[in-house]
Amino acid sequence: MITRLQISAQQSDKGTGRPAFRIPGLRFPGGAPVLALAAILMAAGCATTPPNAGMIVWEAGPEFVRLDTDPSGTRYSHPVHLTAAEVATLLRGVRSGEHRNVIHRLFTGEAKKYRTFQDDDIAHLAEPLAMALAKAAPTERVYFHLSEPNPQGGEISTAGWIAVREPVLILQLSEARDLHAPGSDISKYVRSLPDIPIPPTPFEATFEPEEFLLRQDSLGSWFAPDQLEELRILYRRVLTDVPQYRLPGQNESHSGR
C-alpha cells in the first residue's frame, strides 16, 4: 500500500532539468505526476471493500434474498419483525425513473416515475424480505435480486439492500428495472473499446407519498460506474397511515398499526 509521496525538487531527471516525482519503490520522470496520481486513484478504487455475502434466505432461479454483513460497520435495529403484507405496503411506495440533468429537464421536463416493484415482484419478494429482516443480526443488512424475462429478450432486474435503523427503513437500489440484453450483450460495450461495458442508464428513486420520505441520496462511487440510490423512509408512519397492500390470498385490507 502506498503510504507516502516524496517529491524532490532538488534532484532532477538526467538531461531534462525537471524535478523527479518519487513514490517509495517507484520513480516517475518529471512531467509524470499525473500518471502517478492516476495510479494512486486506481489503487484506491481497487481497495474498496466489497459487501460480505452471507446466508441465502430464499432463492428461486436467478432471484434470491440473502443476509450480508455491512462492510461499513453500521449497526442496525435488527432483528425487525414485519409481516409480509407490511413489507409489501412499503415496496409499493417505491418509485424510479430516468435520471435527467438540469439541461435535459429544461427541454423535456421531469422524467415520469413508475413503481419499481410490480405486483409480481412484491408477491415474490415480500415474504422472503420479512423473513430475512427477522433473522438479521445488528451488523447485517438484507440483499435482494429480482429478475424477470424481457418480452424483447434478455431480462429486467432490480437489486439492492434493505435495513432498519429505527425509526427509519433504509432502502438502497443498485438496479431499478434495468434492461439486460440476451446472451452476449454487445450493445452494452463501447464500440472502440470492446472490453469496457457501458454502464446502465442512470435512474432516480423516490418514495410516495413523499411526506414519509425522510431523505434521498445518490451514493455512487467516484471510482466505479455503479449507481446506488438510497431512500430513508419513516416506515412506521407509512404502516400507520397508508392502506395496507393486499397480497394474493389475503382476505382483509388492514389499514396499518
Buried (B, 14 or more C-beta within 10 A) or exposed (E): EEEEEEEEEEEBBEEEEEBBBBBEEEEBBBEBEEEBEEBEEEEEEEEEEEBEEBEEBBEEEEBBBBBBBBEEEEEBBBBBEBBBBBBBBBBBBBBBBBBBEEEEEEEEEEBEBEBBBBEEBBBBBBBBBBBBBEBBEEBBBBBBBBBBEBEEEBBBBBBBBBBBBEEBBBBBBBBBBBBBBEEEEEEBBEEEEEEEEEEBEBBBBBBBEEEBBBEBEEEBEEBEEEBBBBBBBBBBBBBEBBEBBBBEEBEEEBEBE
